[in-house]
């Protein structure tokens, strides 16, 4: 599996799960355009290397709720990569204990 990670390099108080927490719709459009460009590069690379799985996100908690943007991006990635697309969710995002 190829699992690209993104991190905030100029903000020590936040982490990748906070990306987009306060974005406007315009900022989401810009972010997904940039992120989609990056992921498309990795999708092509993964396909050429015959990688079995490509993770489209890693602990991007705030980004996970952007269904419409993901529904536009995923078909593009599927056209570039023949393997399985997965999401590497944050283990603590959903509290399975109900609290």
N, C-alpha and C positions, 0 to 999 in steps of 0.2 A: 504494500500500500504506500502510495505517495500522499503525505499529509502536510501540506504547506501550513506554516504558522505565521501569524502576523502579530506584532507587538507594538506598543507605544514606546517610542524611544526618547521622547522629550517630555514625558509625563509620568513621574515616579509615583503619583498618587492614584493612578488608575491602571487597569489592565485590559486585555483584549475583550473581556466580557462586557466592559463598559462602552465599547465603541458604539456610537450611535444612540446612546441613551437619551440624548436631548436633540436629536437631529430633526430638522424640518423636512418636509417632503422633497424639497429641492436638494437638500443635502443628501438625502437617501438616493436620489437619482444619480447624483455625482459619485457617491461612494460606490454604488453597485456598478456604475460604468467603469470605474477604475479597478475595482475588485474583479469584475468579470473579465477585464483585459488580462489581469494577472493570472486568474484561474484558467483562462483559455490557453495561455502559454503553457501552463503546467499540464493541462489536458492533452495538448499535442505532444508534449514531451513524454508523458506517461504512456500514451498510446504507442509512440514510437519505441519505447522501451518494453512494451508488452506487460506493463504493470497490471496487476489484477484489480486493484481498487484505487480510487482517487477520493480523498476526503475533501469535500467542498467547503467545509468550515471546521474550525477547531476552537471550541469554547466561546463562540461569538454569541453570547446570550442575548444581547439587545438586538442583534441582527437577525436572530432566529425568527422573530415575530413578523418579519417583512415578507409575508407569503406572496404577494403580487410580484415583488422583485425577484424572489427565488423562482417563481413559476415562469418568468421570462428568461432567467439565466440558465436554469437546468437543461432545457432543450438544446440550447447552444452547446453546453458542455457535452451532452449526450451525442451530439453530432460530431464532436471532435475526439471523443474517447469511447472505445468499445467495451471497456470493462465496467465494473460496478461503481456507481457513485454512492458515497456514504457521507454522513455528517458525524463529526466527532464532538458530541455534546459535552457540556461541562457536567461532571458527575454530581455536583451539588446543586445544580439549577432547580431540579424538581425534587422537592422534599417528600420522599416516599413514606415518611413516618406521619405525614399529615399535620405537622406542626411547624 
